[in-house]
Amino acid sequence: MPSYITQIGNKWARGASRLYLKKFGIGVNEWRVMTIFAREPGITAQGACDILGSDKAAAGRSIAILEKKGLVRLEANPSDRRSRCVYLTDSGWAMHDSILEIALRREKLLLDAFTEEEAATLISLLDRMRQNLVRLHLDTGEES
């Protein structure tokens, strides 16, 4: 099962990254980070890492790329001066919306052989697996 998830995720990400780089000049890592800033404006880099399950260095590189392209702006975090809150700019929102259209079309193609009920079941099962990761990490002493 982990092998299937890894294979699907890797192939999905590679294809998305090539497409997004060609059309928008950003890769899939930057896109993933943008989706978090769209859902949770003002979240910190650490908060985004916690949601994505990625390391802070990778997220930091993505944020730097997005900031250089004028797609995000960083502001001081009033509750913690060591971190900054991240917001999409107007250009960032425009790019987000354009990529989202493509991402949703790709998702529809990926789920094309599934009924609506099967797709909903798959998403529900994957979400339960994701939630179980917390317990898995606690049982093995790993950090999430």
C-alpha positions as CSV (number, residue, x, y, z in Angstrom):
1,M,0.0,0.0,0.0
2,P,2.7,2.6,0.8
3,S,4.3,1.7,-2.5
4,Y,1.1,2.5,-4.4
5,I,0.7,5.8,-2.6
6,T,4.3,6.7,-3.3
7,Q,4.1,5.8,-7.0
8,I,0.9,7.7,-7.5
9,G,2.1,10.7,-5.6
10,N,5.5,10.9,-7.4
11,K,4.0,10.5,-10.8
12,W,1.3,13.0,-10.1
13,A,3.7,15.6,-8.7
14,R,6.2,15.1,-11.5
15,G,3.6,15.7,-14.1
16,A,2.1,18.7,-12.3
17,S,5.5,20.2,-11.7
18,R,6.4,20.1,-15.4
19,L,3.1,21.6,-16.4
20,Y,3.1,24.3,-13.8
21,L,6.7,25.2,-14.5
22,K,6.0,25.5,-18.2
23,K,2.8,27.5,-17.9
24,F,3.4,29.5,-14.7
25,G,7.1,29.4,-13.8
26,I,6.6,27.7,-10.5
27,G,6.8,24.0,-9.5
28,V,4.5,21.8,-7.6
29,N,6.2,22.6,-4.3
30,E,5.4,26.3,-4.7
31,W,1.8,25.4,-5.7
32,R,1.3,23.2,-2.6
33,V,2.5,26.1,-0.4
34,M,0.2,28.5,-2.3
35,T,-2.8,26.3,-1.6
36,I,-2.2,26.6,2.1
37,F,-1.8,30.4,2.0
38,A,-5.1,30.6,0.0
39,R,-6.9,28.4,2.6
40,E,-5.3,30.1,5.6
41,P,-4.2,33.6,4.8
42,G,-1.7,34.8,7.4
43,I,-0.4,31.4,8.4
44,T,3.3,31.1,9.2
45,A,5.8,29.0,7.3
46,Q,5.9,26.6,10.2
47,G,2.1,26.3,10.2
48,A,2.2,25.6,6.4
49,C,4.8,22.9,7.1
50,D,2.7,21.3,9.8
51,I,-0.3,21.0,7.4
52,L,1.8,19.8,4.4
53,G,4.0,17.5,6.4
54,S,7.1,19.0,4.8
55,D,10.3,20.3,6.2
56,K,10.8,24.0,6.9
57,A,13.8,24.3,4.5
58,A,11.7,23.2,1.5
59,A,8.8,25.5,2.5
60,G,11.3,28.3,3.0
61,R,12.7,27.9,-0.5
62,S,9.2,27.8,-2.0
63,I,8.2,31.0,0.0
64,A,11.4,32.8,-1.2
65,I,10.6,31.9,-4.8
66,L,7.0,33.0,-4.4
67,E,8.1,36.3,-2.7
68,K,10.6,37.0,-5.4
69,K,7.9,36.6,-8.1
70,G,5.6,38.9,-6.2
71,L,3.1,36.2,-5.4
72,V,3.2,36.4,-1.6
73,R,4.0,39.0,0.9
74,L,5.4,38.5,4.4
75,E,4.4,40.5,7.4
76,A,5.6,40.4,11.0
77,N,3.7,38.0,13.2
78,P,2.2,40.0,16.1
79,S,2.2,37.0,18.4
80,D,5.7,35.8,17.6
81,R,8.4,38.2,16.3
82,R,10.6,35.3,15.2
83,S,8.1,34.3,12.5
84,R,6.3,36.0,9.7
85,C,2.7,35.6,8.4
86,V,2.3,34.9,4.7
87,Y,-0.4,36.2,2.4
88,L,-1.0,35.8,-1.3
89,T,-0.8,39.1,-3.3
90,D,-3.3,40.0,-5.9
91,S,-1.0,38.4,-8.5
92,G,-0.7,35.3,-6.2
93,W,-4.4,35.0,-6.1
94,A,-4.7,35.3,-9.9
95,M,-2.1,32.6,-10.4
96,H,-3.7,30.4,-7.7
97,D,-7.0,30.6,-9.4
98,S,-5.5,29.7,-12.8
99,I,-3.6,26.8,-11.5
100,L,-6.6,25.6,-9.5
101,E,-8.6,25.2,-12.7
102,I,-5.9,23.0,-14.2
103,A,-5.4,21.0,-10.9
104,L,-9.1,20.3,-10.7
105,R,-9.2,19.1,-14.4
106,R,-6.2,16.8,-13.7
107,E,-7.9,15.5,-10.6
108,K,-11.1,14.8,-12.6
109,L,-9.1,12.8,-15.2
110,L,-7.4,10.9,-12.4
111,L,-10.7,9.9,-10.9
112,D,-12.4,9.4,-14.3
113,A,-12.9,5.6,-13.8
114,F,-14.5,6.0,-10.4
115,T,-18.2,6.6,-9.7
116,E,-18.9,9.7,-7.5
117,E,-19.5,7.3,-4.6
118,E,-16.2,5.5,-5.1
119,A,-14.3,8.8,-5.3
120,A,-15.9,10.0,-2.1
121,T,-15.1,6.7,-0.4
122,L,-11.5,6.9,-1.6
123,I,-11.0,10.4,-0.3
124,S,-12.6,9.5,3.0
125,L,-10.3,6.5,3.4
126,L,-7.2,8.5,2.5
127,D,-8.2,11.1,5.0
128,R,-8.6,8.4,7.7
129,M,-5.1,7.1,6.8
130,R,-3.7,10.7,7.1
131,Q,-5.3,11.1,10.5
132,N,-3.8,7.7,11.6
133,L,-0.3,9.1,10.8
134,V,-0.4,11.0,14.0
135,R,-0.9,7.8,16.0
136,L,1.7,6.0,13.9
137,H,4.3,8.7,14.8
138,L,3.4,8.6,18.5
139,D,3.7,4.8,18.6
140,T,7.1,4.8,17.0
141,G,8.5,7.9,18.7
142,E,8.8,9.7,15.3
143,E,8.0,13.3,14.9
144,S,5.1,14.1,12.5
